Amino acid sequence: MSDHGPGLGVRDLLRIGDYRQLLGGQAVSDIGDGITFLLLLLVINELTGSTTALALMAIAEAVPHFTVGLVAGVYVDRWNRRTVMLAADLLRACIVMLFAVAATAELLPLLYVLGFAQASVATFFRPARGAMLPRIVSADGLPAANSLTQGSIVIGTVIGAGIAGLIFGTFGSGVVGFAIASVTFLVSFAFISRIGSAVGAIRAETHVAERKNVRRSMLEGLAVVRGSRVLGGTLLAAAVSMLGLGAVNVLFVPLLVNDLRVDPTWMAGIELAQTSAMIMAAGVVATLARRARPTTVITIALAGIGLCIGLLSGVSAVWQVIIILFVAGWMVTPLQAMLQTIVQTTATDATRGRVVSLLQASLSTASVTSMAIGGILGDVIGIRAVFLGAAVIVLLAAGIAFLLFRGVPRPATAVVAADPGGVAWGDTEGG
């Protein structure tokens, strides 16, 4: 691992050649993901006009995170991670081009199969990237690097969605948009290919996963998490928080449109409030990490987000929503960055891919469960009551984090000592 001194900031990171290539590939592929996801929904809506059809695609995109993703982590800990990322980019480029061919009423079932395949490939790319990052950036730079990752996801999604909407509105089909998205993955391939192959290789002295079958390797990754108070506390608190946040994501639009009677033209401004705060927060994560333990940041951020959700349950005007989301945005990015930093600095190089995948899987499972239950309860007890319940659950997650992290010493390699359609409350992207 590179040693670039304590407290690396954004400028320091951008001086690292391999990191610039990794960030470039990440940023371009994030745009491609943004184009692809929205364009798929627009195409399916145009072909079917059915909300059920849209929900099925959302499910097809979500399921791989807590099924294929668990197996992906095993192979990320066996294969050269740079090679995994390169193969994933090529496969995604091909699959996205096939979307253009399958975007017809006759081939609609194929579109769902391709959506599942594309999401499955992504479950290899993200853990590989998260596991390889500590080989490029020293531990004191990981908080800032992970905050840039979250900023890239937010900006890429917004840019990608804008491109998808513009192209679909102009051409009335997804062919051109899917072609552009395919090119973004090829550009990402070009960036990642400039990283040295040795960076992606797992250190030989710790690499034992090849001698074990997949099931045993998966159980070994779970044992790593169970054997670490910090890792176990991180995954548990994150998963519990998503049991609340998933419902908020799925019911946020109904709260605005059906309950508050907000004109849809406000949606862009409302989304901008949180997005802008998340982007600005990315610039202060490195400073924050020098002054507080990652575990402390996670606990405080969860408590703050829980309080914001509680306030949303009682809003009476759109300006209140905008203020609350702006405040929440300042907590979301540090939370996501510190979750990834803890995983990267606590897990060994040989198990990091599996631990990242476990984090993704636990967040996705909790989120999908919460969305399903929240959608049902929204009709039974009301949207505001669900928001209030979600606030209690997230505050419970903060309490779990406080109890499990209390007394945990600051790692010697931590930054402060010198070593994851709605609101973006949580992200299952694993770095």
C-alpha distance (Angstrom), angle and dihedral (degrees) to the residues before:
residue distance angle dihedral
M1 . . .
S2 3.74 . .
D3 3.79 118.3 .
H4 3.76 111.8 -145.7
G5 3.78 100.8 156.9
P6 3.81 132.0 -98.9
G7 3.75 125.3 -44.4
L8 3.78 103.3 16.0
G9 3.80 114.4 -162.6
V10 3.77 131.5 -161.3
R11 3.80 94.6 -84.1
D12 3.79 91.3 51.0
L13 3.79 90.9 50.8
L14 3.78 93.5 50.5
R15 3.80 89.4 57.5
I16 3.83 89.0 65.3
G17 3.81 106.5 91.5
D18 3.81 98.1 -153.1
Y19 3.79 90.6 47.4
R20 3.81 91.5 53.6
Q21 3.81 89.1 54.0
L22 3.80 92.2 47.1
L23 3.80 92.7 48.2
G24 3.81 91.2 45.8
G25 3.79 91.9 53.0
Q26 3.81 91.1 45.3
A27 3.81 93.4 49.8
V28 3.79 95.3 48.8
S29 3.80 94.0 45.0
D30 3.83 90.0 48.6
I31 3.81 87.9 59.0
G32 3.79 89.2 49.2
D33 3.80 90.6 50.9
G34 3.80 90.3 50.0
I35 3.80 92.3 50.8
T36 3.79 93.7 45.5
F37 3.80 98.6 48.3
L38 3.81 97.5 48.1
L39 3.79 93.0 39.6
L40 3.81 91.0 53.9
L41 3.80 90.2 53.5
L42 3.80 92.4 46.7
V43 3.80 92.3 49.0
I44 3.80 93.8 47.4
N45 3.80 91.4 46.9
E46 3.81 89.9 50.8
L47 3.82 92.3 48.4
T48 3.81 98.7 43.2
G49 3.80 111.8 10.8
S50 3.81 85.4 -147.1
T51 3.82 125.6 133.4
T52 3.80 87.9 -158.5
A53 3.80 90.0 58.8
L54 3.81 89.6 50.9
A55 3.80 91.5 49.0
L56 3.81 90.5 51.4
M57 3.80 90.9 56.2
A58 3.80 91.0 48.6
I59 3.82 88.3 52.4
A60 3.81 92.0 46.5
E61 3.81 88.6 54.2
A62 3.81 93.8 45.7
V63 3.81 102.8 44.8
P64 3.86 96.6 69.3
H65 3.81 90.8 61.5
F66 3.81 93.0 67.6
T67 3.81 98.4 30.2
V68 3.80 114.0 31.8
G69 3.80 90.2 24.8
L70 3.80 93.2 68.0
V71 3.80 91.2 55.2
A72 3.80 91.2 42.1
G73 3.79 90.0 61.1
V74 3.81 90.6 58.5
Y75 3.79 92.9 55.2
V76 3.80 92.9 42.3
D77 3.80 84.6 61.5
R78 3.82 91.4 49.9
W79 3.77 105.6 41.6
N80 3.79 133.4 55.7
R81 3.81 102.5 -83.2
R82 3.79 94.3 -145.3
T83 3.81 88.8 54.8
V84 3.81 90.3 49.3
M85 3.81 90.8 53.8
L86 3.78 92.7 47.5
A87 3.82 92.5 49.7
A88 3.81 90.6 46.7
D89 3.81 91.7 52.8
L90 3.81 92.4 50.7
L91 3.80 92.6 47.0
R92 3.80 92.6 47.7
A93 3.79 91.0 49.4
C94 3.82 90.0 54.3
I95 3.80 95.4 43.8
V96 3.80 93.4 49.2
M97 3.80 90.8 51.6
L98 3.81 87.8 53.4
F99 3.81 88.3 56.4
A100 3.79 87.4 69.2
V101 3.81 90.5 55.1
A102 3.81 94.6 45.4
A103 3.82 95.9 45.9
T104 3.82 93.9 107.1
A105 3.80 132.5 100.3
E106 3.80 90.7 -114.5
L107 3.81 93.8 53.9
L108 3.81 97.4 38.3
P109 3.84 94.4 119.6
L110 3.80 88.6 56.1
L111 3.80 88.6 55.6
Y112 3.80 89.8 61.2
V113 3.80 91.8 47.9
L114 3.79 90.3 51.0
G115 3.81 90.8 46.8
F116 3.80 89.7 54.5
A117 3.82 90.6 46.7
Q118 3.80 93.7 49.3
A119 3.81 92.1 49.7
S120 3.81 90.1 46.5
V121 3.79 92.0 55.1
A122 3.81 89.5 49.0
T123 3.82 89.1 58.9
F124 3.81 87.6 66.5
F125 3.80 95.9 45.5
R126 3.78 97.8 52.7
P127 3.82 100.6 49.1
A128 3.81 89.2 43.9
R129 3.77 90.2 54.4
G130 3.80 93.5 44.9
A131 3.79 92.2 47.5
M132 3.81 93.8 46.9
L133 3.82 96.4 47.5
P134 3.85 94.9 80.2
R135 3.82 88.3 55.7
I136 3.81 88.6 60.3
V137 3.80 103.5 34.0
S138 3.80 125.0 44.0
A139 3.80 116.3 -121.0
D140 3.80 93.1 -102.1
G141 3.80 88.4 62.5
L142 3.81 98.3 46.3
P143 3.83 97.3 89.6
A144 3.80 91.2 54.8
A145 3.82 91.8 41.9
N146 3.79 92.2 50.9
S147 3.79 91.6 46.9
L148 3.81 88.9 53.8
T149 3.80 87.9 51.6
Q150 3.79 91.0 55.0
G151 3.80 90.6 46.1
S152 3.80 89.4 50.8
I153 3.80 91.2 51.9
V154 3.80 92.8 50.2
I155 3.81 95.2 45.3
G156 3.81 93.3 41.1
T157 3.80 91.9 51.1
V158 3.80 92.1 49.9
I159 3.82 93.5 46.4
G160 3.80 92.2 43.6
A161 3.80 92.5 49.2
G162 3.79 90.3 49.1
I163 3.80 91.9 51.1
A164 3.81 91.8 46.5
G165 3.80 92.7 50.4
L166 3.80 93.2 46.2
I167 3.80 94.7 48.1
F168 3.80 95.5 44.0
G169 3.79 90.9 47.3
T170 3.80 90.9 49.5
F171 3.80 101.3 42.8
G172 3.80 101.6 23.3
S173 3.81 91.8 -134.2
G174 3.77 139.8 70.4
V175 3.81 99.1 -123.0
V176 3.81 97.6 98.7
G177 3.79 92.8 40.5
F178 3.79 93.6 51.1
A179 3.80 89.6 48.8
I180 3.81 90.6 53.8
A181 3.82 91.2 47.1
S182 3.80 89.8 51.0
V183 3.80 90.2 53.6
T184 3.82 91.2 52.2
F185 3.81 89.9 60.7
L186 3.80 90.1 49.9
V187 3.80 89.3 51.5
S188 3.79 88.8 49.7
F189 3.82 87.9 51.8
A190 3.81 89.1 54.7
F191 3.81 91.7 52.1
I192 3.82 95.2 46.9
S193 3.82 92.3 45.6
R194 3.82 88.7 64.5
I195 3.81 91.2 63.1
G196 3.81 113.5 95.7
S197 3.80 113.9 -100.0
A198 3.80 91.2 -131.7
V199 3.81 89.7 65.2
G200 3.80 90.3 64.6
A201 3.80 95.6 46.5
I202 3.80 116.0 103.8
R203 3.77 112.9 -123.2
A204 3.79 108.7 -94.9
E205 3.79 95.9 -139.0
T206 3.83 91.6 61.6
H207 3.77 100.5 32.0
V208 3.81 108.0 108.5
A209 3.81 101.4 131.8
E210 3.80 93.6 97.3
R211 3.80 91.7 68.4
K212 3.80 93.0 58.2
N213 3.78 133.0 71.1
V214 3.80 119.9 -111.4
R215 3.81 95.9 -101.1
R216 3.78 93.0 50.3
S217 3.80 91.0 47.1
M218 3.81 90.7 51.5
L219 3.81 90.6 50.1
E220 3.79 89.6 48.9
G221 3.80 89.7 55.7
L222 3.80 90.0 50.0
A223 3.80 89.9 49.2
V224 3.80 89.8 54.3
V225 3.79 89.8 56.2
R226 3.81 94.0 44.3
G227 3.79 91.0 48.2
S228 3.80 94.0 54.6
R229 3.78 120.0 70.1
V230 3.79 91.0 -159.0
L231 3.81 96.0 47.9
G232 3.80 93.0 42.0
G233 3.79 91.7 48.3
T234 3.79 91.8 47.1
L235 3.81 95.2 51.9
L236 3.81 93.6 42.0
A237 3.81 94.9 49.1
A238 3.81 91.7 44.9
A239 3.81 93.2 48.6
V240 3.81 93.6 47.5
S241 3.80 90.6 49.2
M242 3.81 90.4 53.5
L243 3.81 89.5 54.5
G244 3.78 84.2 69.2
L245 3.78 101.7 31.4
G246 3.80 95.5 53.4
A247 3.79 91.1 62.1
V248 3.81 90.4 48.2
N249 3.79 91.3 53.2
V250 3.79 94.2 51.0
L251 3.82 95.4 43.1
F252 3.80 99.6 40.2
V253 3.81 95.5 91.0
P254 3.84 93.1 46.4
L255 3.82 88.8 50.2
L256 3.79 90.5 55.5
V257 3.79 101.1 37.4
N258 3.80 103.6 31.8
D259 3.79 102.2 29.6
L260 3.80 105.9 29.1
R261 3.82 93.6 29.2
V262 3.79 91.0 -134.0
D263 3.80 115.9 176.8
P264 3.85 109.6 -113.7
T265 3.80 89.1 -124.8
W266 3.81 86.7 75.0
M267 3.80 91.9 63.0
A268 3.80 95.3 85.8
G269 3.81 92.2 51.9
I270 3.80 92.3 45.7
E271 3.80 91.9 51.2
L272 3.81 90.6 45.6
A273 3.82 90.7 56.9
Q274 3.78 93.9 62.3
T275 3.80 96.0 33.1
S276 3.81 93.2 54.1
A277 3.81 91.3 48.8
M278 3.81 91.4 49.5
I279 3.79 91.2 51.0
M280 3.81 93.1 47.6
A281 3.81 90.6 47.0
A282 3.80 89.6 56.6
G283 3.79 88.1 66.6
V284 3.81 94.6 58.0
V285 3.81 101.0 42.1
A286 3.81 93.4 94.2
T287 3.81 91.0 53.0
L288 3.78 91.2 45.5
A289 3.81 91.4 50.3
R290 3.81 90.9 55.2
R291 3.79 90.2 57.8
A292 3.79 103.8 39.3
R293 3.78 139.0 33.1
P294 3.83 115.3 -103.6
T295 3.82 87.5 -120.3
T296 3.81 90.7 55.4
V297 3.80 91.8 49.4
I298 3.81 90.8 51.3
T299 3.81 92.7 50.2
I300 3.81 94.7 47.8
A301 3.82 93.3 43.2
L302 3.81 92.1 51.8
A303 3.80 90.9 49.1
G304 3.81 91.2 48.9
I305 3.80 93.6 48.0
G306 3.81 90.1 48.0
L307 3.79 90.6 53.6
C308 3.82 91.0 48.2
I309 3.81 91.0 53.2
G310 3.79 89.3 49.2
L311 3.81 89.6 53.2
L312 3.82 90.3 49.6
S313 3.79 89.3 58.9
G314 3.80 88.9 65.7
V315 3.83 103.4 39.0
S316 3.79 119.0 132.2
A317 3.81 102.1 179.6
V318 3.79 137.7 38.4
W319 3.82 93.7 -119.3
Q320 3.80 88.6 62.8
V321 3.81 90.0 53.9
I322 3.81 91.2 51.4
I323 3.82 93.1 51.5
I324 3.81 93.4 46.7
L325 3.81 93.1 48.8
F326 3.80 91.5 48.0
V327 3.81 89.9 54.0
A328 3.82 91.9 45.3
G329 3.80 91.3 50.6
W330 3.80 90.1 63.8
M331 3.80 89.0 60.6
V332 3.80 101.1 41.1
T333 3.82 97.7 66.4
P334 3.85 96.1 47.5
L335 3.82 89.1 46.7
Q336 3.80 93.6 52.6
A337 3.81 93.6 42.1
M338 3.81 93.6 50.9
L339 3.81 93.0 46.4
Q340 3.80 89.2 57.5
T341 3.81 93.0 42.0
I342 3.80 92.7 54.5
V343 3.81 91.8 50.3
Q344 3.80 92.6 47.1
T345 3.81 95.9 47.4
T346 3.82 98.1 40.1
A347 3.81 102.9 42.9
T348 3.81 118.8 71.2
D349 3.78 121.2 -114.2
A350 3.82 90.4 -106.3
T351 3.83 94.5 53.8
R352 3.79 101.9 31.1
G353 3.81 95.5 97.8
R354 3.80 92.1 54.8
V355 3.79 93.1 46.5
V356 3.81 91.9 49.9
S357 3.81 89.3 49.2
L358 3.80 91.0 49.5
L359 3.79 89.4 53.3
Q360 3.80 90.5 50.7
A361 3.79 92.5 46.5
S362 3.79 95.0 48.0
L363 3.80 92.4 48.4
S364 3.80 93.3 46.7
T365 3.80 93.9 47.0
A366 3.80 92.4 49.0
S367 3.81 91.9 44.9
V368 3.82 95.7 50.5
T369 3.82 90.8 45.4
S370 3.78 90.8 50.1
M371 3.80 92.7 48.0
A372 3.80 91.8 52.4
I373 3.80 95.0 46.3
G374 3.80 92.8 40.5
G375 3.80 92.1 52.4
I376 3.81 90.8 53.4
L377 3.81 95.6 43.1
G378 3.79 91.1 47.9
D379 3.80 88.6 67.8
V380 3.81 94.3 40.2
I381 3.81 105.1 44.4
G382 3.80 101.8 10.0
I383 3.80 135.4 -99.0
R384 3.80 96.3 -90.9
A385 3.79 92.0 51.8
V386 3.81 89.4 52.7
F387 3.82 90.3 50.8
L388 3.80 90.0 51.5
G389 3.79 90.4 49.5
A390 3.79 90.4 48.0
A391 3.80 89.6 52.5
V392 3.81 90.1 54.1
I393 3.82 90.9 50.0
V394 3.82 93.3 50.6
L395 3.80 90.8 47.0
L396 3.81 87.0 50.8
A397 3.81 87.9 54.3
A398 3.80 88.8 52.7
G399 3.80 89.3 51.4
I400 3.81 90.9 50.0
A401 3.80 90.0 50.7
F402 3.81 91.5 49.1
L403 3.80 93.3 51.0
L404 3.81 97.0 43.1
F405 3.80 95.2 42.7
R406 3.80 96.2 43.7
G407 3.76 110.9 115.0
V408 3.80 94.1 9.9
P409 3.82 106.6 139.9
R410 3.74 120.7 -124.0
P411 3.83 107.9 -98.5
A412 3.79 114.3 -109.5
T413 3.79 88.4 -130.6
A414 3.78 96.2 47.7
V415 3.74 120.3 120.5
V416 3.76 93.5 -111.0
A417 3.77 92.2 54.3
A418 3.75 97.0 35.8
D419 4.00 105.4 -82.3
P420 22.76 131.7 65.7
G421 16.54 146.9 36.1
G422 3.93 59.0 -71.2
V423 3.70 146.5 68.8
A424 3.81 114.8 -62.1
W425 3.80 95.5 -121.2
G426 3.77 94.3 142.8
D427 3.76 138.2 11.6
T428 3.78 129.7 -152.0
E429 3.70 92.0 -159.1
G430 3.74 106.2 122.0
G431 3.73 99.1 -150.8
